[in-house]
Amino acid sequence: AYAASASYRMANEGFFEGTDYDAKSFFLAIEKKINNNHSLNLSALYGQNSRGKNSPNTQEVIDLMGYKYNSYSGWQNGKKRNSRDKDVEEPLFILSHYWKISEKSSLNTNVAYQFGKISNTRLEYNGANNPDPTYYKNLPSYYLNYHDTSGTIPIWTPDYANADKNRIDFLNNSQINWDRLYQQNSSKGYSVNALYADVMQDNQFTANTLFNTQISNVVGFNAGLTYRNLQSENYQEMIDLLGGAYLVDNDSFLKEEYGDSDLNNPDRKVYEGDKYGYNYIMHANVVDLFTQFNFNFNKINFYLGQNVSYTDYQREGLYRNALYADSSYGKGQKISFENYGLKGGATYKLTGQHIFNFNASYYTKAPSIRNSYSNARISDGTIDGLTDEKVFGTDLSYIIRTPKLKGRIGAYFNEIKDATEIAFFYADGIDVQMDDDTSSDFVSEVTKNVSKQSMGIELGAEYQATKTIKITAAANFGQAIYSDNANVYLNVDSRRENGLNPMVNYGTSYIKNYRIAGSPQQAYSLGIEYRDPNYWWIGANANFLTDLYLDISPLLRTNNFFNEPGQGGAAFPDVDTNVAANLLKQEKLDDIFLLNVQGGKSWRINNKTFGFFASVNNVLGLEYKTGGFEQARNANFRELLMDHASG
């Protein structure tokens, strides 16, 4: 037997300006039945995707330019060019063996190999001004929020003339000026502006075997063993020197003696196609074993499962970074995690039409590679006190199945404890606690002991009103919150006169009961579908989404928020608690109403089926926000208050 498919999707521009899209995919599977007990299957999947990304925008920028504005793109030689392209190309091959051991037992063994790379481009401005049109100094708010800081307490003194000048300049120069970047490079003789890519080149091998057997008429058993090995090389690649002859691989934002990305090759000239900036390989191994028993009786079925796993990570640095000369080059210390999990569930059939279902699980989980290292690009430093995540989940459902009505209503409760999260950004107004100096540095923010909790009620139903009309409904009424406070640490990638900044403990982050961002916490949907006997159909869905929140900054919710930098931990003298509470209030986004329409038609010709379908989403053309995040750069009360002075 064989199967093959191919697809192609493209767009010169998507909804947002400058967001081109090009995607190809191919799939092939061939299976050979050796005999009644054995068969082999070879599957190959190739997908290539290239797309222009769109910028996250502040409300100020949206008010000036509209929702479709994309600061990542600009015009070059009469064509739009996006500085932020994402390219994905990772083929996957799977070889599977199916073995029917007996009438009651089977074994399925698979080996898979995936390789390729993911790259994300962006502009380099090493020794030049930030080319982003929405850089905060280019916007009206930079002058509208201007303060006289000569006294003890800053006084708001908005500069309306310069604010209006900035507004006009921004409206006239709202896109990346590619020509100016080329001109700056030409005047220097080498590149101070360039386009590079952050590349992740993966090679992953996976093998697993799955055993299934029916021990008796009542008891079934299945088990599985999986091994996965990953080697992921991560580096910067020079894509386009933008007319310059070369770029010097030295960070101009650091002192000269600390700017080299590779002390083994200092002041290196970088040409197109070269790797530079950072280069390391991450090695990872995962072994996972599970077993599960299934018990089936007339009225009740239940299962019990358990698993154990082992995970290890090891970073191999290919560059000796000047900031971390002793901890960036060569293979670092291997870190490992041993985990386990338990799960169980039961289904009770009151009748054939009325069913109750219950599931519960508890397991531990290794932190991700990203959340295990303070800044893996330039150092082998791991997060101190790194622990496994603890995950608990349970749900209870009632299911109804009648000739006309099918539905489920359920309640769920999930909790995650001891999670670690890491974020990277530039921060102003932080006290690095080494020399009482206010810094403006690139930092990694490590939030430890994160606890999350989600609970809610879900409903799904389908009612066949007539032979041709079907009505569907779905709802989720939930709440997802941080269930406890966390701890925040900052790792500052810079040097002071007396040495490298250590990981700084900012103490408790008071995030308990803040909402978790990422998706609406309440969602409701109602749909109707008509299917004609002549093989065409049309349907519509109305969807209402609410309780969608911005992602909060943990750093802003530490005591550091109220401490005046450079004053040994003393609090600001001008803190108004009501104003502070308003600044730290989590922003809730507007409710969203979406109307979607779908339809299709099929034909049966010579025992073969042909058909097409079409869908139109957001028929009413509603413009809405899908999410967002708080800035963390202005990390104390005074800086944030000044930033919000004009509203």
C-alpha positions, 0 to 999 in steps of 0.5 A, a space after each residue: 500500500 502507498 499514500 502520497 500528498 503534496 501542498 503549496 501555500 503562498 501569499 505576497 502579503 498577509 493581513 499585516 503589512 510585509 508578511 509574505 508567506 511561502 510553504 511547501 509540503 510533501 508526504 510519502 508512505 509505503 507499507 509492505 505486508 511481509 506475511 499475516 504477522 509482519 509488515 513494514 512501513 516507511 514514511 517520509 515528511 518534508 515541510 518547508 515554510 518561510 514567512 515574514 513576521 509582524 511586529 508587536 505594537 503599543 497602543 500609541 503606534 496602533 493609534 498612529 498607524 492602524 492595526 495592520 502596521 508592521 515596523 519590521 518591513 520597509 521598501 527597497 528598490 520598489 519592493 517591500 522587504 521584511 527584516 524578520 523572516 522565519 524559515 523552517 525546514 526539517 524533514 522527518 523519516 520514520 521506519 515502522 515494524 508491525 508484529 502480530 505476535 498472537 491473536 491477543 498480542 502485538 508489538 509496534 517498533 519505530 525508528 525516526 530521524 529528523 534533521 534540518 534547521 529553523 532560522 529567524 532573521 533580524 537586523 544587527 546594528 553594531 555601532 549604529 543607531 537602532 533602525 526600528 522606526 518604533 524605537 521609543 525615542 522616535 515616538 511622540 510619547 518620548 517628549 510627552 512623558 518628558 520630566 525635569 529630573 534635576 530635583 529630588 522628585 521628577 516634575 512632568 514637563 511635556 515638550 509638546 513641540 518636539 512631541 509633534 515633531 516626532 509624530 510628523 517624523 514618525 509618520 513620514 519615516 514609519 518603515 525601515 529605511 533600507 537605503 539609509 542602512 546601505 548608505 551608513 555602511 558605505 560611508 564606513 567602508 564596513 558594515 555597522 548594519 547587517 541582516 543576520 539569522 538566529 539558527 537552530 540546526 537540529 539532528 534528532 533520533 528517536 526509537 520506541 517500541 509499543 507492546 499491547 496484549 489482552 491478558 484475559 477477557 477483562 484485563 489488558 496491558 500495554 507498555 512502551 519504551 522510548 529513547 530520544 537523542 538530540 544534537 542542536 547547534 545554535 548560532 548566528 549566521 550572517 545573511 546580508 552585509 547590506 553593502 558593507 565589505 565585512 562586519 567585525 565580530 565585537 559587541 560595541 555595547 560592551 567595553 572593548 576587552 569584553 566585546 569579543 564573541 570568541 577569544 579564540 578568534 578575536 576581532 574576526 571579520 565576518 562575511 556573508 554565510 559566516 557563523 558569528 556572535 555565538 555558537 554552541 551545541 546542545 546535547 540531550 537524551 531522554 529515556 521514557 518507560 510506561 506501563 498501563 493496565 486496562 480493566 473492562 467490565 460490563 458497567 465499568 472500565 478503568 485503567 492504571 498507568 505509570 511511567 519513569 523517565 530520565 533526561 539529561 542536557 549538556 552544553 558544548 560551547 564552540 566559542 570562548 566568549 570574552 564575558 564568560 571566558 572560563 565557562 563558555 568554551 568546551 563541554 560543560 557539566 551534564 545536568 540530569 533529571 529523573 522523573 515519574 508519573 501516575 495516572 488512572 481513570 474510570 468510565 461508568 456506563 449507567 446505560 448505553 446513553 448515559 456515561 460518567 468518566 473520571 481521570 486523574 494524573 500526577 507526574 514530575 517533568 524535567 524543565 526545558 533546555 531553554 529554562 535550564 540555562 541562564 543564557 546558553 548562547 554565551 555561557 554554560 551557567 545553569 539555573 541554581 536550584 533547578 528542580 523538576 516541575 510537579 503536575 497534577 490534573 483531574 477531570 470529571 465528565 458526564 456524557 450523553 449519546 442519543 440518536 439526536 443529541 450527543 454531548 459532554 459536560 465536565 469539570 477540570 482542575 490542573 496545577 503546576 508547581 516548581 516551574 522555572 521560566 526565563 525571559 530576555 530583555 534590556 532593563 533600565 533603572 535596576 540596581 545590580 547590587 554590586 556597585 550601587 550603579 543604575 544599569 541599562 543592560 541586557 538581562 535574563 530574568 529567571 522566575 523560579 518556584 512558579 505555581 499555576 492553577 487552572 479550573 473550569 467547566 466545559 460543555 460540548 453538544 451536537 443536536 441533529 434537529 432534522 435530517 439536514 440541519 445540525 446544531 452545535 454548541 461549546 463553552 468553557 467557563 474557566 479560571 487560570 491564575 498564578 496560585 502562589 508567589 514566585 522568586 525572581 533572579 536577574 543575570 546581567 551580561 555585563 562587567 563592572 569595574 570590580 568583575 562580572 555581575 553575579 546572578 542577583 536575587 530580587 526576592 519574592 515576586 507578588 504574582 499570586 492570583 494574577 491571571 495567566 495570559 495566552 488564551 481566553 479564560 471563557 469561550 462560547 460557541 454556537 453553530 448551525 450546519 445544513 447538509 443537502 442530500 445533493 452533497 453540498 453543505 453550508 455552516 456558520 459559527 458564532 464565537 464569543 471569547 472573553 477574559 483575555 489578559 496581558 502577560 505580566 512582568 514578574 520583575 515589576 512585582 518585586 520590592 525592587 519596584 519601590 526601591 530607588 536605584 543607587 540608594 542602598 535599597 531605600 524606597 522612593 519618597 514619592 510612592 503613592 500606593 493607589 497609583 502604584 496599584 493602578 500601574 501594576 493592575 493586569 490589563 484585560 483585553 476587550 471581548 472578541 466576537 467572531 463569526 465564521 462561515 464554511 461550505 462545500 460540495 462533493 461529487 461521486 464519479 466512477 466510484 471516486 469522490 471529488 470535492 472542495 470546501 471554502 471557509 471565511 473567518 471573521 466575516 464581520 471584519 472585527 479588529 481585535 487583540 490576541 494578546 500581549 505582554 508588559 514591558 519590563 525595561 522600566 523596572 521601578 515605580 518612578 521610571 514606569 510612572 514617568 513612562 505613563 505620565 501622558 496616559 
